[in-house]
């Protein structure tokens, strides 16, 4: 006879879980008891939003479901942002939520929430376990659902009296992952479509990517002389130094790459959704009439054909397709050689920095990091204009070095860096953050110190919510409202938590500051004080305002 918390933890061990992220609550005391002697590491976080981001980052980095424990009501709703990231980023994740006792349901009891209703459309699956002896059944299904097909988050609500009750029930073994498969004939059909192309473009993205897949896409691109673009915030899916890599399709994309997406006559989409970020808000690729042939490979059949018609639709991950594609014969003298060469030249031209105002220039900092960090250094970021410098100028050199939310969620970058450093304690982990981004989850510096995580957080401080200010100046020029911020001394705050902190007011001092941060071998924060005019890699605040005024005059 075991209580439900022990049954749960025993299943975690069967699934190979090594680490969980949590904020403790009285609603799942039995699960905490089960974890006590389990040898599963419990990373105790400061707020459920940060904990959820850490679990999501762990899942994205390892390919195994990130595990999160939160309490009922406000604990679960605090975690919603991280669950949303996992859903949009196709990250495997299992969220355990303490729930009120079964006999109190439907009375609006203390912190009562119907999790199936709340998370039914936010997660891949949401359920509530009513019987202790059915826990193994639900747990096996939860993990299988989270990792198979298009991966995603699963929410499992655990009534506290069910979890503390005892049952004599056997464990279930972990179920193998199930995905589709690209056959040799499928691969030949793709080659036949390419044979008629004059301007093809490969788009790489989506779930399930591995280091082997990164090697295979390079081999495939070389064999067929194909230009490859990575989807939004999937830039580490291919070595950016490779001559067939042509950039990323996402926020702040190279306009010439966006034009190339429109002009291409054939798209080979390996594992990515054709969402609004990849397609420039559906403007670069008209859903009504694309004017091109599309091969779409994706692990969820419901996604294929949902927005864009595909001439060939295959249910599989991008990496699975590449395993077969690299075994096909290439095309003699493909018609697109000059097209592919020009696409790479466009990318290289876009890497030449545009000078921004002030003594600290983000383009210089990112280029320094790109040149001096080891190839396996992990870079994380959340949402904000500051990230566009990273997307544009940093050269990602191997798989598993980029952690960023395709959902555009703020607050992600720092918790992701904490999780990445825990998983890879011997690698350099850099969190590239804005001042607004960092303040959403900077309390997790306490978590980093407690558990020995040692990311280096670089804060681009311009004293505002920069992305919103950009849109504000373009839409309502000169009418600043709700976008300015009062910021703390970030370096002093890091020191108060027990970490290392520095402030850089001149870019020439950055290299030495970064070296000291690395030598500190603990949590470190480097604050970059920016010129107030800094807005985007190519436009100042004044230039954005001028655009807005010109647009207003035309109206």
VENDABEL-V809486 format. One record per residue. N is the residue number from 1. RES is the residue in one small letter. PHI is phi as a letter, one per 30 degrees, with the letter a starting at -180 (* if undefined). BURIAL is I if it has 24 or more other C-alpha atoms within 12 Angstrom, else O. D_LAST is the distance of its C-alpha to the last C-alpha in Angstrom with 2 decimals. Layout:
# VENDABEL-V809486
n->N res->RES phi->PHI burial->BURIAL d_last->D_LAST
n->N res->RES phi->PHI burial->BURIAL d_last->D_LAST
This chain:
# VENDABEL-V809486
n->1 res->x phi->* burial->O d_last->74.17
n->2 res->x phi->b burial->I d_last->70.88
n->3 res->x phi->d burial->I d_last->68.23
n->4 res->x phi->e burial->I d_last->64.77
n->5 res->x phi->d burial->I d_last->63.43
n->6 res->x phi->d burial->I d_last->66.13
n->7 res->x phi->e burial->I d_last->65.50
n->8 res->x phi->d burial->I d_last->61.82
n->9 res->x phi->d burial->I d_last->62.58
n->10 res->x phi->d burial->I d_last->65.23
n->11 res->x phi->d burial->I d_last->62.68
n->12 res->x phi->e burial->I d_last->60.28
n->13 res->x phi->d burial->I d_last->63.17
n->14 res->x phi->d burial->O d_last->63.79
n->15 res->x phi->d burial->I d_last->60.17
n->16 res->x phi->i burial->O d_last->60.65
n->17 res->x phi->d burial->I d_last->58.43
n->18 res->x phi->c burial->I d_last->59.09
n->19 res->x phi->b burial->I d_last->56.49
n->20 res->x phi->b burial->I d_last->54.56
n->21 res->x phi->c burial->I d_last->51.90
n->22 res->x phi->a burial->I d_last->52.21
n->23 res->x phi->b burial->I d_last->51.77
n->24 res->x phi->d burial->I d_last->55.05
n->25 res->x phi->a burial->I d_last->55.36
n->26 res->x phi->d burial->I d_last->58.34
n->27 res->x phi->d burial->I d_last->57.21
n->28 res->x phi->b burial->I d_last->58.35
n->29 res->x phi->d burial->I d_last->61.40
n->30 res->x phi->d burial->I d_last->63.46
n->31 res->x phi->d burial->I d_last->61.09
n->32 res->x phi->d burial->I d_last->61.31
n->33 res->x phi->d burial->I d_last->65.06
n->34 res->x phi->d burial->I d_last->64.99
n->35 res->x phi->d burial->I d_last->63.07
n->36 res->x phi->e burial->O d_last->65.65
n->37 res->x phi->c burial->O d_last->68.18
n->38 res->x phi->d burial->I d_last->66.02
n->39 res->x phi->i burial->O d_last->65.25
n->40 res->x phi->d burial->I d_last->61.60
n->41 res->x phi->d burial->I d_last->59.54
n->42 res->x phi->c burial->I d_last->57.51
n->43 res->x phi->d burial->I d_last->54.57
n->44 res->x phi->d burial->I d_last->54.04
n->45 res->x phi->c burial->I d_last->50.44
n->46 res->x phi->c burial->I d_last->48.90
n->47 res->x phi->a burial->I d_last->46.20
n->48 res->x phi->d burial->I d_last->45.74
n->49 res->x phi->d burial->I d_last->42.22
n->50 res->x phi->d burial->I d_last->43.63
n->51 res->x phi->d burial->I d_last->46.68
n->52 res->x phi->d burial->I d_last->44.64
n->53 res->x phi->d burial->I d_last->42.66
n->54 res->x phi->d burial->I d_last->46.04
n->55 res->x phi->d burial->I d_last->47.50
n->56 res->x phi->d burial->I d_last->44.54
n->57 res->x phi->d burial->I d_last->44.77
n->58 res->x phi->d burial->I d_last->48.52
n->59 res->x phi->d burial->I d_last->47.99
n->60 res->x phi->d burial->I d_last->45.44
n->61 res->x phi->d burial->I d_last->47.75
n->62 res->x phi->c burial->I d_last->51.02
n->63 res->x phi->i burial->I d_last->50.15
n->64 res->x phi->c burial->I d_last->52.26
n->65 res->x phi->e burial->I d_last->50.89
n->66 res->x phi->d burial->I d_last->49.85
n->67 res->x phi->c burial->I d_last->51.76
n->68 res->x phi->b burial->I d_last->50.47
n->69 res->x phi->c burial->I d_last->52.38
n->70 res->x phi->b burial->I d_last->50.61
n->71 res->x phi->d burial->I d_last->51.77
n->72 res->x phi->d burial->I d_last->50.68
n->73 res->x phi->h burial->I d_last->47.74
n->74 res->x phi->d burial->O d_last->45.72
n->75 res->x phi->d burial->I d_last->47.26
n->76 res->x phi->d burial->I d_last->45.99
n->77 res->x phi->d burial->I d_last->42.52
n->78 res->x phi->d burial->I d_last->42.20
n->79 res->x phi->d burial->I d_last->42.98
n->80 res->x phi->e burial->I d_last->40.29
n->81 res->x phi->d burial->I d_last->37.78
n->82 res->x phi->d burial->I d_last->40.39
n->83 res->x phi->d burial->I d_last->41.32
n->84 res->x phi->d burial->I d_last->37.73
n->85 res->x phi->e burial->I d_last->37.73
n->86 res->x phi->d burial->I d_last->40.99
n->87 res->x phi->d burial->I d_last->39.64
n->88 res->x phi->d burial->I d_last->36.52
n->89 res->x phi->c burial->I d_last->38.46
n->90 res->x phi->h burial->I d_last->41.46
n->91 res->x phi->c burial->I d_last->43.86
n->92 res->x phi->d burial->I d_last->47.28
n->93 res->x phi->a burial->I d_last->47.84
n->94 res->x phi->b burial->I d_last->50.19
n->95 res->x phi->c burial->I d_last->49.47
n->96 res->x phi->c burial->I d_last->52.39
n->97 res->x phi->c burial->I d_last->51.60
n->98 res->x phi->d burial->I d_last->54.33
n->99 res->x phi->b burial->I d_last->54.39
n->100 res->x phi->d burial->I d_last->56.17
n->101 res->x phi->d burial->I d_last->59.66
n->102 res->x phi->e burial->I d_last->59.84
n->103 res->x phi->d burial->O d_last->61.67
n->104 res->x phi->c burial->O d_last->58.85
n->105 res->x phi->d burial->O d_last->56.08
n->106 res->x phi->i burial->O d_last->53.99
n->107 res->x phi->c burial->O d_last->54.87
n->108 res->x phi->h burial->O d_last->51.82
n->109 res->x phi->d burial->O d_last->54.29
n->110 res->x phi->e burial->O d_last->53.51
n->111 res->x phi->i burial->I d_last->50.52
n->112 res->x phi->d burial->I d_last->50.75
n->113 res->x phi->b burial->I d_last->48.02
n->114 res->x phi->d burial->I d_last->48.12
n->115 res->x phi->d burial->I d_last->47.27
n->116 res->x phi->d burial->I d_last->47.31
n->117 res->x phi->d burial->O d_last->44.53
n->118 res->x phi->d burial->O d_last->42.52
n->119 res->x phi->c burial->I d_last->42.81
n->120 res->x phi->e burial->O d_last->43.30
n->121 res->x phi->c burial->O d_last->39.79
n->122 res->x phi->c burial->I d_last->39.28
n->123 res->x phi->c burial->I d_last->42.45
n->124 res->x phi->d burial->I d_last->44.26
n->125 res->x phi->a burial->I d_last->47.06
n->126 res->x phi->b burial->I d_last->48.01
n->127 res->x phi->b burial->I d_last->51.53
n->128 res->x phi->b burial->I d_last->54.07
n->129 res->x phi->c burial->I d_last->57.74
n->130 res->x phi->c burial->I d_last->60.17
n->131 res->x phi->b burial->I d_last->63.48
n->132 res->x phi->e burial->I d_last->64.82
n->133 res->x phi->d burial->I d_last->66.79
n->134 res->x phi->c burial->I d_last->63.65
n->135 res->x phi->e burial->I d_last->61.92
n->136 res->x phi->e burial->I d_last->62.94
n->137 res->x phi->d burial->I d_last->61.49
n->138 res->x phi->d burial->I d_last->58.08
n->139 res->x phi->d burial->I d_last->58.02
n->140 res->x phi->d burial->I d_last->58.86
n->141 res->x phi->d burial->I d_last->56.15
n->142 res->x phi->d burial->I d_last->53.58
n->143 res->x phi->d burial->I d_last->54.24
n->144 res->x phi->d burial->I d_last->54.42
n->145 res->x phi->d burial->I d_last->51.10
n->146 res->x phi->d burial->I d_last->49.41
n->147 res->x phi->c burial->I d_last->50.53
n->148 res->x phi->c burial->I d_last->50.77
n->149 res->x phi->h burial->I d_last->48.33
n->150 res->x phi->d burial->I d_last->44.88
n->151 res->x phi->d burial->I d_last->45.94
n->152 res->x phi->a burial->I d_last->44.41
n->153 res->x phi->d burial->I d_last->45.25
n->154 res->x phi->b burial->I d_last->47.91
n->155 res->x phi->c burial->I d_last->48.44
n->156 res->x phi->c burial->I d_last->52.04
n->157 res->x phi->d burial->I d_last->52.80
n->158 res->x phi->b burial->I d_last->56.35
n->159 res->x phi->e burial->I d_last->57.92
n->160 res->x phi->d burial->I d_last->60.02
n->161 res->x phi->d burial->I d_last->63.21
n->162 res->x phi->d burial->I d_last->62.87
n->163 res->x phi->d burial->I d_last->62.45
n->164 res->x phi->d burial->I d_last->65.49
n->165 res->x phi->d burial->I d_last->67.70
n->166 res->x phi->c burial->O d_last->70.14
n->167 res->x phi->a burial->O d_last->70.71
n->168 res->x phi->c burial->O d_last->72.95
n->169 res->x phi->b burial->O d_last->70.61
n->170 res->x phi->d burial->O d_last->70.54
n->171 res->x phi->d burial->I d_last->67.62
n->172 res->x phi->c burial->I d_last->65.56
n->173 res->x phi->d burial->O d_last->65.01
n->174 res->x phi->d burial->I d_last->61.54
n->175 res->x phi->d burial->O d_last->60.12
n->176 res->x phi->d burial->O d_last->59.10
n->177 res->x phi->d burial->I d_last->55.47
n->178 res->x phi->b burial->O d_last->54.59
n->179 res->x phi->b burial->I d_last->52.02
n->180 res->x phi->d burial->I d_last->51.74
n->181 res->x phi->b burial->I d_last->53.19
n->182 res->x phi->c burial->I d_last->52.18
n->183 res->x phi->d burial->O d_last->55.22
n->184 res->x phi->d burial->O d_last->56.44
n->185 res->x phi->d burial->O d_last->55.44
n->186 res->x phi->e burial->I d_last->51.92
n->187 res->x phi->d burial->I d_last->51.64
n->188 res->x phi->d burial->O d_last->52.97
n->189 res->x phi->d burial->I d_last->50.41
n->190 res->x phi->d burial->I d_last->47.67
n->191 res->x phi->d burial->I d_last->49.36
n->192 res->x phi->d burial->O d_last->49.60
n->193 res->x phi->d burial->I d_last->45.85
n->194 res->x phi->d burial->I d_last->45.35
n->195 res->x phi->d burial->I d_last->47.77
n->196 res->x phi->c burial->O d_last->45.31
n->197 res->x phi->d burial->I d_last->42.35
n->198 res->x phi->b burial->I d_last->40.93
n->199 res->x phi->b burial->I d_last->38.11
n->200 res->x phi->d burial->I d_last->39.03
n->201 res->x phi->b burial->I d_last->37.62
n->202 res->x phi->c burial->I d_last->39.48
n->203 res->x phi->c burial->I d_last->37.69
n->204 res->x phi->c burial->I d_last->40.02
n->205 res->x phi->a burial->I d_last->39.53
n->206 res->x phi->i burial->I d_last->40.61
n->207 res->x phi->d burial->I d_last->43.82
n->208 res->x phi->i burial->I d_last->47.37
n->209 res->x phi->d burial->I d_last->46.83
n->210 res->x phi->b burial->I d_last->49.86
n->211 res->x phi->d burial->I d_last->51.19
n->212 res->x phi->d burial->O d_last->52.96
n->213 res->x phi->d burial->I d_last->49.74
n->214 res->x phi->d burial->I d_last->48.15
n->215 res->x phi->d burial->I d_last->51.13
n->216 res->x phi->d burial->I d_last->50.97
n->217 res->x phi->d burial->I d_last->47.37
n->218 res->x phi->d burial->I d_last->48.24
n->219 res->x phi->d burial->I d_last->51.25
n->220 res->x phi->d burial->I d_last->49.29
n->221 res->x phi->d burial->I d_last->46.57
n->222 res->x phi->d burial->I d_last->49.32
n->223 res->x phi->d burial->I d_last->51.34
n->224 res->x phi->c burial->I d_last->48.53
n->225 res->x phi->h burial->I d_last->46.50
n->226 res->x phi->c burial->I d_last->43.45
n->227 res->x phi->d burial->I d_last->40.30
n->228 res->x phi->b burial->I d_last->39.81
n->229 res->x phi->c burial->I d_last->36.68
n->230 res->x phi->c burial->I d_last->37.14
n->231 res->x phi->d burial->I d_last->34.97
n->232 res->x phi->e burial->I d_last->33.00
n->233 res->x phi->h burial->I d_last->35.48
n->234 res->x phi->b burial->I d_last->38.41
n->235 res->x phi->d burial->I d_last->38.75
n->236 res->x phi->d burial->I d_last->42.44
n->237 res->x phi->d burial->I d_last->43.28
n->238 res->x phi->b burial->I d_last->44.00
n->239 res->x phi->e burial->I d_last->45.18
n->240 res->x phi->d burial->I d_last->42.13
n->241 res->x phi->d burial->I d_last->44.56
n->242 res->x phi->d burial->I d_last->45.50
n->243 res->x phi->d burial->I d_last->44.52
n->244 res->x phi->c burial->I d_last->43.11
n->245 res->x phi->d burial->I d_last->40.73
n->246 res->x phi->b burial->I d_last->37.16
n->247 res->x phi->k burial->I d_last->35.08
n->248 res->x phi->c burial->I d_last->33.54
n->249 res->x phi->c burial->I d_last->30.90
n->250 res->x phi->a burial->I d_last->29.01
n->251 res->x phi->d burial->I d_last->26.53
n->252 res->x phi->i burial->I d_last->26.01
n->253 res->x phi->d burial->I d_last->27.67
n->254 res->x phi->d burial->I d_last->28.13
n->255 res->x phi->e burial->I d_last->25.29
n->256 res->x phi->d burial->I d_last->28.10
n->257 res->x phi->d burial->I d_last->29.98
n->258 res->x phi->e burial->I d_last->27.03
n->259 res->x phi->d burial->O d_last->26.84
n->260 res->x phi->d burial->I d_last->30.62
n->261 res->x phi->d burial->I d_last->30.42
n->262 res->x phi->d burial->I d_last->28.26
n->263 res->x phi->d burial->I d_last->30.60
n->264 res->x phi->e burial->I d_last->33.85
n->265 res->x phi->c burial->I d_last->36.02
n->266 res->x phi->b burial->I d_last->38.12
n->267 res->x phi->c burial->I d_last->37.52
n->268 res->x phi->c burial->I d_last->40.51
n->269 res->x phi->c burial->I d_last->39.35
n->270 res->x phi->c burial->I d_last->42.20
n->271 res->x phi->i burial->I d_last->42.01
n->272 res->x phi->c burial->I d_last->38.28
n->273 res->x phi->d burial->I d_last->35.93
n->274 res->x phi->c burial->I d_last->32.91
n->275 res->x phi->c burial->I d_last->30.59
n->276 res->x phi->d burial->I d_last->26.96
n->277 res->x phi->d burial->I d_last->27.79
n->278 res->x phi->d burial->I d_last->29.78
n->279 res->x phi->c burial->I d_last->27.33
n->280 res->x phi->i burial->I d_last->24.06
n->281 res->x phi->i burial->O d_last->23.04
n->282 res->x phi->i burial->O d_last->24.60
n->283 res->x phi->d burial->O d_last->22.03
n->284 res->x phi->d burial->I d_last->24.70
n->285 res->x phi->b burial->I d_last->27.26
n->286 res->x phi->d burial->O d_last->26.34
n->287 res->x phi->d burial->O d_last->28.71
n->288 res->x phi->d burial->O d_last->28.83
n->289 res->x phi->a burial->O d_last->30.06
n->290 res->x phi->d burial->I d_last->30.75
n->291 res->x phi->i burial->O d_last->32.32
n->292 res->x phi->a burial->I d_last->35.04
n->293 res->x phi->d burial->I d_last->38.34
n->294 res->x phi->b burial->I d_last->38.39
n->295 res->x phi->c burial->I d_last->41.45
n->296 res->x phi->b burial->I d_last->40.74
n->297 res->x phi->c burial->I d_last->43.41
n->298 res->x phi->a burial->I d_last->42.95
n->299 res->x phi->d burial->I d_last->45.56
n->300 res->x phi->c burial->I d_last->44.10
n->301 res->x phi->d burial->O d_last->44.46
n->302 res->x phi->d burial->O d_last->41.93
n->303 res->x phi->d burial->I d_last->39.17
n->304 res->x phi->d burial->I d_last->40.05
n->305 res->x phi->i burial->I d_last->37.98
n->306 res->x phi->d burial->O d_last->36.02
n->307 res->x phi->c burial->O d_last->32.59
n->308 res->x phi->c burial->I d_last->33.51
n->309 res->x phi->d burial->I d_last->36.37
n->310 res->x phi->c burial->I d_last->39.08
n->311 res->x phi->d burial->O d_last->41.63
n->312 res->x phi->b burial->I d_last->44.10
n->313 res->x phi->c burial->I d_last->43.87
n->314 res->x phi->b burial->I d_last->46.52
n->315 res->x phi->d burial->I d_last->47.23
n->316 res->x phi->a burial->I d_last->48.06
n->317 res->x phi->d burial->I d_last->46.76
n->318 res->x phi->e burial->I d_last->45.57
n->319 res->x phi->e burial->I d_last->48.72
n->320 res->x phi->d burial->I d_last->50.97
n->321 res->x phi->d burial->I d_last->49.46
n->322 res->x phi->d burial->I d_last->49.89
n->323 res->x phi->e burial->I d_last->53.59
n->324 res->x phi->d burial->I d_last->54.12
n->325 res->x phi->d burial->I d_last->51.66
n->326 res->x phi->d burial->I d_last->53.43
n->327 res->x phi->c burial->O d_last->56.61
n->328 res->x phi->d burial->I d_last->55.25
n->329 res->x phi->d burial->O d_last->55.90
n->330 res->x phi->d burial->I d_last->53.16
n->331 res->x phi->c burial->I d_last->51.88
n->332 res->x phi->d burial->O d_last->53.52
n->333 res->x phi->h burial->O d_last->51.16
n->334 res->x phi->e burial->O d_last->47.84
n->335 res->x phi->d burial->O d_last->45.26
n->336 res->x phi->c burial->I d_last->42.58
n->337 res->x phi->e burial->I d_last->44.30
n->338 res->x phi->d burial->O d_last->41.83
n->339 res->x phi->d burial->I d_last->38.89
n->340 res->x phi->d burial->I d_last->40.38
n->341 res->x phi->d burial->O d_last->41.19
n->342 res->x phi->d burial->O d_last->37.68
n->343 res->x phi->d burial->I d_last->36.27
n->344 res->x phi->d burial->I d_last->38.59
n->345 res->x phi->d burial->O d_last->37.69
n->346 res->x phi->d burial->I d_last->33.98
n->347 res->x phi->d burial->I d_last->35.07
n->348 res->x phi->d burial->I d_last->37.31
n->349 res->x phi->d burial->O d_last->34.68
n->350 res->x phi->d burial->I d_last->32.32
n->351 res->x phi->d burial->I d_last->35.19
n->352 res->x phi->d burial->O d_last->35.17
n->353 res->x phi->d burial->O d_last->33.81
n->354 res->x phi->c burial->O d_last->30.70
n->355 res->x phi->d burial->O d_last->31.76
n->356 res->x phi->c burial->I d_last->30.08
n->357 res->x phi->d burial->I d_last->30.70
n->358 res->x phi->j burial->O d_last->33.82
n->359 res->x phi->d burial->I d_last->37.51
n->360 res->x phi->c burial->I d_last->37.15
n->361 res->x phi->c burial->I d_last->35.14
n->362 res->x phi->d burial->I d_last->34.71
n->363 res->x phi->d burial->I d_last->34.85
n->364 res->x phi->d burial->I d_last->38.28
n->365 res->x phi->d burial->I d_last->39.52
n->366 res->x phi->d burial->I d_last->38.61
n->367 res->x phi->d burial->I d_last->40.12
n->368 res->x phi->d burial->I d_last->43.23
n->369 res->x phi->d burial->I d_last->43.56
n->370 res->x phi->d burial->I d_last->43.14
n->371 res->x phi->d burial->O d_last->45.91
n->372 res->x phi->c burial->O d_last->48.31
n->373 res->x phi->d burial->I d_last->48.22
n->374 res->x phi->d burial->O d_last->50.77
n->375 res->x phi->e burial->I d_last->49.64
n->376 res->x phi->c burial->I d_last->50.34
n->377 res->x phi->d burial->I d_last->48.36
n->378 res->x phi->c burial->I d_last->46.08
n->379 res->x phi->c burial->I d_last->42.48
n->380 res->x phi->c burial->I d_last->40.63
n->381 res->x phi->a burial->I d_last->37.15
n->382 res->x phi->c burial->I d_last->34.92
n->383 res->x phi->c burial->I d_last->31.14
n->384 res->x phi->k burial->I d_last->28.76
n->385 res->x phi->e burial->I d_last->27.09
n->386 res->x phi->e burial->I d_last->30.52
n->387 res->x phi->d burial->I d_last->31.80
n->388 res->x phi->d burial->I d_last->29.65
n->389 res->x phi->d burial->I d_last->31.94
n->390 res->x phi->d burial->I d_last->34.89
n->391 res->x phi->d burial->I d_last->33.53
n->392 res->x phi->d burial->I d_last->32.72
n->393 res->x phi->c burial->I d_last->35.75
n->394 res->x phi->d burial->I d_last->38.62
n->395 res->x phi->c burial->I d_last->41.05
n->396 res->x phi->d burial->I d_last->42.53
n->397 res->x phi->c burial->I d_last->46.02
n->398 res->x phi->a burial->I d_last->47.63
n->399 res->x phi->d burial->I d_last->47.14
n->400 res->x phi->i burial->I d_last->47.08
n->401 res->x phi->c burial->I d_last->45.36
n->402 res->x phi->b burial->I d_last->41.83
n->403 res->x phi->b burial->I d_last->41.21
n->404 res->x phi->a burial->I d_last->37.62
n->405 res->x phi->d burial->I d_last->35.92
n->406 res->x phi->d burial->I d_last->33.88
n->407 res->x phi->d burial->I d_last->32.71
n->408 res->x phi->i burial->I d_last->30.88
n->409 res->x phi->d burial->I d_last->33.03
n->410 res->x phi->d burial->I d_last->33.28
n->411 res->x phi->i burial->I d_last->36.84
n->412 res->x phi->d burial->I d_last->38.35
n->413 res->x phi->e burial->I d_last->39.12
n->414 res->x phi->d burial->I d_last->41.94
n->415 res->x phi->e burial->I d_last->43.92
n->416 res->x phi->d burial->I d_last->43.67
n->417 res->x phi->d burial->I d_last->45.19
n->418 res->x phi->d burial->I d_last->47.96
n->419 res->x phi->d burial->I d_last->48.83
n->420 res->x phi->d burial->I d_last->48.72
n->421 res->x phi->d burial->I d_last->51.06
n->422 res->x phi->d burial->I d_last->53.45
n->423 res->x phi->d burial->I d_last->53.63
n->424 res->x phi->b burial->I d_last->53.92
n->425 res->x phi->d burial->O d_last->55.68
n->426 res->x phi->c burial->O d_last->56.65
n->427 res->x phi->c burial->I d_last->53.19
n->428 res->x phi->d burial->I d_last->50.56
n->429 res->x phi->b burial->I d_last->47.66
n->430 res->x phi->c burial->I d_last->44.50
n->431 res->x phi->c burial->I d_last->41.75
n->432 res->x phi->c burial->I d_last->38.49
n->433 res->x phi->b burial->I d_last->36.55
n->434 res->x phi->c burial->I d_last->33.77
n->435 res->x phi->d burial->I d_last->34.63
n->436 res->x phi->d burial->I d_last->32.85
n->437 res->x phi->e burial->I d_last->34.36
n->438 res->x phi->d burial->I d_last->37.84
n->439 res->x phi->d burial->I d_last->37.89
n->440 res->x phi->d burial->I d_last->37.50
n->441 res->x phi->b burial->I d_last->40.92
n->442 res->x phi->d burial->I d_last->42.66
n->443 res->x phi->d burial->I d_last->45.46
n->444 res->x phi->d burial->I d_last->46.72
n->445 res->x phi->e burial->I d_last->48.06
n->446 res->x phi->d burial->I d_last->51.02
n->447 res->x phi->d burial->I d_last->51.43
n->448 res->x phi->e burial->I d_last->51.40
n->449 res->x phi->d burial->I d_last->54.09
n->450 res->x phi->d burial->O d_last->56.24
n->451 res->x phi->c burial->I d_last->56.32
n->452 res->x phi->i burial->I d_last->56.44
n->453 res->x phi->d burial->I d_last->53.02
n->454 res->x phi->b burial->I d_last->51.93
n->455 res->x phi->d burial->I d_last->48.36
n->456 res->x phi->c burial->I d_last->46.73
n->457 res->x phi->c burial->I d_last->43.37
n->458 res->x phi->c burial->I d_last->40.98
n->459 res->x phi->c burial->I d_last->38.29
n->460 res->x phi->d burial->I d_last->35.08
n->461 res->x phi->c burial->I d_last->34.46
n->462 res->x phi->c burial->I d_last->31.14
n->463 res->x phi->i burial->I d_last->31.32
n->464 res->x phi->a burial->I d_last->28.35
n->465 res->x phi->d burial->I d_last->27.11
n->466 res->x phi->d burial->I d_last->25.46
n->467 res->x phi->d burial->I d_last->23.65
n->468 res->x phi->d burial->I d_last->21.97
n->469 res->x phi->d burial->I d_last->21.14
n->470 res->x phi->e burial->I d_last->19.50
n->471 res->x phi->d burial->I d_last->17.20
n->472 res->x phi->d burial->I d_last->16.72
n->473 res->x phi->d burial->I d_last->15.69
n->474 res->x phi->d burial->I d_last->13.15
n->475 res->x phi->c burial->O d_last->11.66
n->476 res->x phi->b burial->O d_last->12.68
n->477 res->x phi->e burial->I d_last->13.59
n->478 res->x phi->i burial->O d_last->16.77
n->479 res->x phi->c burial->O d_last->17.46
n->480 res->x phi->d burial->O d_last->20.54
n->481 res->x phi->b burial->O d_last->22.20
n->482 res->x phi->i burial->O d_last->25.09
n->483 res->x phi->c burial->O d_last->25.20
n->484 res->x phi->d burial->O d_last->27.81
n->485 res->x phi->b burial->O d_last->31.45
n->486 res->x phi->c burial->O d_last->34.90
n->487 res->x phi->c burial->I d_last->37.04
n->488 res->x phi->d burial->O d_last->40.82
n->489 res->x phi->d burial->I d_last->42.96
n->490 res->x phi->d burial->I d_last->42.81
n->491 res->x phi->d burial->I d_last->45.83
n->492 res->x phi->d burial->O d_last->47.92
n->493 res->x phi->d burial->I d_last->46.99
n->494 res->x phi->d burial->I d_last->48.22
n->495 res->x phi->d burial->I d_last->51.45
n->496 res->x phi->d burial->O d_last->51.84
n->497 res->x phi->d burial->I d_last->51.81
n->498 res->x phi->j burial->I d_last->54.49
n->499 res->x phi->c burial->I d_last->52.43
n->500 res->x phi->c burial->I d_last->51.59
n->501 res->x phi->b burial->I d_last->48.60
n->502 res->x phi->b burial->I d_last->47.19
n->503 res->x phi->c burial->I d_last->44.18
n->504 res->x phi->c burial->I d_last->42.91
n->505 res->x phi->c burial->I d_last->41.06
n->506 res->x phi->b burial->O d_last->41.67
n->507 res->x phi->e burial->I d_last->41.35
n->508 res->x phi->d burial->O d_last->44.75
n->509 res->x phi->c burial->I d_last->46.38
n->510 res->x phi->d burial->I d_last->44.97
n->511 res->x phi->e burial->I d_last->47.67
n->512 res->x phi->d burial->O d_last->50.47
n->513 res->x phi->d burial->I d_last->48.75
n->514 res->x phi->d burial->I d_last->48.35
n->515 res->x phi->d burial->O d_last->52.00
n->516 res->x phi->d burial->O d_last->53.10
n->517 res->x phi->d burial->I d_last->51.04
n->518 res->x phi->d burial->I d_last->52.79
n->519 res->x phi->d burial->O d_last->56.17
n->520 res->x phi->d burial->O d_last->55.68
n->521 res->x phi->h burial->I d_last->56.04
n->522 res->x phi->a burial->I d_last->54.29
n->523 res->x phi->e burial->I d_last->50.85
n->524 res->x phi->b burial->I d_last->48.89
n->525 res->x phi->b burial->I d_last->45.54
n->526 res->x phi->c burial->I d_last->43.97
n->527 res->x phi->c burial->I d_last->41.06
n->528 res->x phi->c burial->I d_last->38.70
n->529 res->x phi->d burial->I d_last->37.09
n->530 res->x phi->c burial->I d_last->33.73
n->531 res->x phi->d burial->I d_last->31.70
n->532 res->x phi->d burial->I d_last->28.91
n->533 res->x phi->d burial->I d_last->26.37
n->534 res->x phi->d burial->I d_last->27.37
n->535 res->x phi->b burial->I d_last->24.70
n->536 res->x phi->b burial->I d_last->25.00
n->537 res->x phi->d burial->I d_last->27.38
n->538 res->x phi->b burial->I d_last->24.88
n->539 res->x phi->b burial->I d_last->22.37
n->540 res->x phi->d burial->I d_last->23.03
n->541 res->x phi->e burial->I d_last->21.34
n->542 res->x phi->d burial->O d_last->20.06
n->543 res->x phi->d burial->O d_last->18.69
n->544 res->x phi->d burial->I d_last->16.90
n->545 res->x phi->d burial->I d_last->15.43
n->546 res->x phi->d burial->O d_last->14.36
n->547 res->x phi->d burial->I d_last->12.63
n->548 res->x phi->d burial->I d_last->10.76
n->549 res->x phi->d burial->O d_last->9.94
n->550 res->x phi->d burial->O d_last->8.85
n->551 res->x phi->d burial->O d_last->6.55
n->552 res->x phi->d burial->O d_last->5.17
n->553 res->x phi->d burial->O d_last->5.38
n->554 res->x phi->d burial->O d_last->3.78
n->555 res->x phi->d burial->O d_last->0.00
